[in-house]
Amino acid sequence: MKDKIKKFLETDLLENYLLGTTTDLEASKVEQYIAMYPEVREAYNELQESLEIFAKLHAIKSPEGLKEKITARIKSERVGRKKFFRFAIAASIVAIIFAGSSFFFWDQNQNLQEENSMVSNKIKLLEADMKQQLEDVRNQFIVLNNPSTRKFNVNGNKKAKELKAVAYINPVKKLSYINVSNLPNLPENQCFQMWAEVNGEMLNLGIIEEAGDSQKLLALPYAENAMGYITIEPKGGNEIPTVDNIVANIAY
C-alpha cells in the first residue's frame, strides 16, 4: 500500500489538480486518493499552501502602461474610422467627376486594416509570452515541491570564493533549475555567464545579471549526465565559454 501511495505522490497529479490541468478521470482519481489516504491528504494541503505562497511571490504583472496603450490605440482607431467614413461620404459625392480619387480612400482603408493587424499580432505575442512565463512558474513550483527533486549546493572556486548557488534536479519530471544566491563583485568590464553542456553540445544560457532571492530560479536544460558551468567573461558575454575562467560547475 505504501508503495502505491509513494508512486502516486511521485507523479504530478496533485500539482496538476491544484492548477486545474487534470482530465476528469485524473481529477476523480486524485479526489479518491485524498479521501482515502491521510498521507495524500497531508501532501495536498501542503501543496495548496505552497502554491498560494508561490503565486504571491511570482504574481505576473502586465507590462507597465499596457492598458493605457491599448485604450489609446482603440480610441485612435475609432477616430481613424470616423475620418474614413467622412472621407467616404465626400468621395461618393464627387465620385462621378473625380473617379480616380476612390483609390485614395481604398488605400486609406488598407492602411487601417494593416495597423489593426499589427496591433492584434502584438497582443498575441504578449499573450504567448505571458503563457510561457506561467508555464515556467508552474514548472518551478513542481520542482521545488516534488519529493523526487534532488538538491545540490554549488560553491565557487578560488577565483570566486563568495559564489553560492543551489541546483534543483528532478529526473522524474525531467526538469532542472539553479538559484544563484550570491555573487562576488567583478570589475566593470567583466560579467558572470551561465552554460550547460547537454548531449555533447555547449549551450549559452546567458549572463547572470545579479544574485536572486531563494525563489528566483534559472532554468537548466535537462539531460542525462549534463554539466552546468559558471564562467567569468568580458562585459556583454561571450559566444563560447572561457575554460580558464570557469568558477563553478555542477554535474546533473
Buried (B, 14 or more C-beta within 10 A) or exposed (E): EEEEBEEBBBBBBBBBBBBEEBEEEBBEBBEEBBEEBEBBEEBBEEBEEBBEEBEEEBEEEEEEEEEEEBEEBEEEBEEBEEEBEEBBEEBEEEEEEEEEBBEEBEEBBEEBEEBBEEBEEEEEEBEEEEEEEEEBBBBBBBBBBBEBBEEBEBEBEEBBEEBBBBBBBBEEBEBBBBBBBEBBEEEEEBBBBBBBBBEEEEBBBEBBEEBBEEEBBBBBBBBEEBBBBBBBBEEEBBEEBEEEBBBBBBEB
